[in-house]
């Protein structure tokens, strides 16, 4: 392997490690936090005529069943920030998992303190709205998992 390819491979590996957060600064790979030791930039010509589009395929096992997720969704952390509204919070969280939100309630509630919930998305949404169940103006929530839709209305 020529020196240029070795440098390119090292640079790519270091870039990947920096992005994924796996470089240990004590290993001497970083001169100061966030600075990678100087590496010469290489220019590699790319023939775009040889690139092909490959269709996405869902991973599965030999029985044709979908593979289990690498990260357990029950361990996901959901953060809410002081100052945002309940509606904007639900829309933000829904966007992370591909859900749509239909907000038919004529009112909204402010989030008065930052907090964190842990669990899967539908469970966390139910838990969150249970907390607002004793509110002056409670809301009704319907979660349609197959359609990836959340409907919020007034009681």
Buried (B, 14 or more C-beta within 10 A) or exposed (E): EEEEEEBBEEBEEBEEBBEEEEBEEEEEBBEEEEEBEEEEEEEEEEEEEEEEEEEEEEEEEEEEEEEEEEEEEEEBEBEBEEEBEBBBBBBBBBEEEEBEBEBEBEEBBEBEEEEEBEBBBBBBBEEBBEEBEEEEEEBEBEBEEEEEBBBBEEE
